[in-house]
Amino acid sequence: MSHPRPAPFKLDVIIVGGSVAGLSMALGLALSGHTVRVLEKSPRLENVPGGIRLTPNVTKILVQWGLGDELRKRGTLVREGSHLWDFETGELIGYLEWAAPVIEETGAKFYMMRFGDLQEILYAAAVRAGAQVMFDTKVAFVEPPCSSEPSEGSDSSSSSPLYEKPSVHLSDGTILESDLIIGADGQHSTVRLSIQEKAVKPRRTGTIVVSGNVPIRKILEDDVLKTESVAYSWVYWFGPRRCFMGYPISFGSEYAVHLFWDHKELDVPEGWIPNLPAKSLKLAEMTSDIKLSRMIEKIDSVCWQRYLDWPEIENWSDDSSRIVLIGEASHPLIPCSTQVCSLSVEAAAVLSTLLSYVRGLDHIPILVRAYETIRRGRSQFLHEVEVTSIAQTMFPPGPARTARDLEMQRLLHAGQDKWDDDAYLGIWGQLCEVWAYNAFDAADDWWVQWGVLRERSMCPQDQHVELPFNHLEISVSAQTGYDD
């Protein structure tokens, strides 16, 4: 299939939330010709600091949307392997080889990037494609369409309550209607309140995520850090109930750092803007590793987020399927985890691809339900991968930690000698399952298997219906079947 594909029926769509999920959704829909309005509560697009990892499963989507040049300009390619050190002692635990042939087999590159850069790229592309982004627009609540059934024999084009549109009610009293409302407003979603009977309450895990940035020049000026090639690679320090990681962003001019830490909540408000002096946390006193202590000393200020354990959100759409959630509004992930952006961009690619097949308003519920069917299992899988990965980096002393370190040592020696398929099979097997995923294929496969069958079953006797398949038009006849 070609992507993007012009939709045969144009929808008027409102997206609540203008971060990565909302802007990705806006871009995918606008490229198919839909009318898109994005409602963002912030007064402007802020260049939020902090880093993200864009694995091949998400970069292949961005490239397909025409953003490959921007990724190369602003992103930093993953080239070097990752050293894994002990948080307390600095002992080398292991080394993970980021094998270029394996990454290439997944169909795209692996980039590290500043979070704000990705937002800017998506915003500019969405606006170019025709989406309207409305800043400083606060949503009070979202109201589903009336669910009462029309009387028998009534005209579907009339103003029957069945065909009233879902609406967004703004804080200033303005009411906006649209054919479809998409909630892309994050973990604490306002749109979700119109779908769930009861508000979803997460469990506090006791872990916080502290983030900051360090100019690369400060690392290169340090005799200890520059000899370890820290500035050019993605590195980890594993510790008891804590994990520190760092990687280059901003085309190698900055270094993003994250600390996953079992610690009480900090005194300053949580958020993405650095508002706390790093020295006040006394992190350097927690390690005897000179590399890590030198790195920590170079962090000026940090921000923090809670790591919350969210229960499974039962419904991703309302009864009419005209209000739907995507990204972290439907399935929150761990802040600063590797797949947190992938979750949002993949969801936007799947839903926008399905909606490129829409043939009328009555088609929306079918495609929305298909989206949820496609994405639930994948979202749960990404969640489990991230939870397991973070837990393994924070083992306290004990059998699990010993077993992990032995496995890491095995990978270290295998990488020093030569590429060992047996040694890397376990970890690369799971990574390839994550990275090889193609969101466009997932949506198109559903259409080929189920969407076409539905169109055929609804086709009147001897009537031909043209279905959108790339540049090939397939006619469906109830009598003769498929005609090439």
Secondary structure, 3 states (H helix, E strand, C coil): CCCCCCCCCCCEEEEECCCHHHHHHHHHHHHCCCEEEEECCCCCCCCCCCEEEECHHHHHHHHHCCCHHHHHHHCEECCCCEEEEECCCCCEEEEECCCHHHHHHCCCCCEEEEHHHHHHHHHHHHHHCCCEEECCCCEEEEECCCCCCCCCCCCCCCCCHHHCCCEEEECCCCEEECCEEEECCCCCCCHHHHCCCCCCCCEEEEEEEEEEEEEHHHHHCCHHHHHCCHHHCCEEEEECCEEEEEEEEHHHCEEEEEEEEECCCCCCCCCCCCCEEHHHHCHHHHCCCHHHHHHHHCCCEEEEEEEEECCCCCCCECCCCCEEECHHHCCCCCCCCCCHHHHHHHHHHHHHHHHCCCCCHHHHHHHHHHHHHHHHHHHHHHHHHHHHHHHHHCCCCCHHHHHHHHHHHHHHHHHHHCCCHHHHHHHHHHHHHHHCCCHHHHHHHHHHHHHHHHHHHHCCCCCCEEEEECCEEEEEECCCEEEC
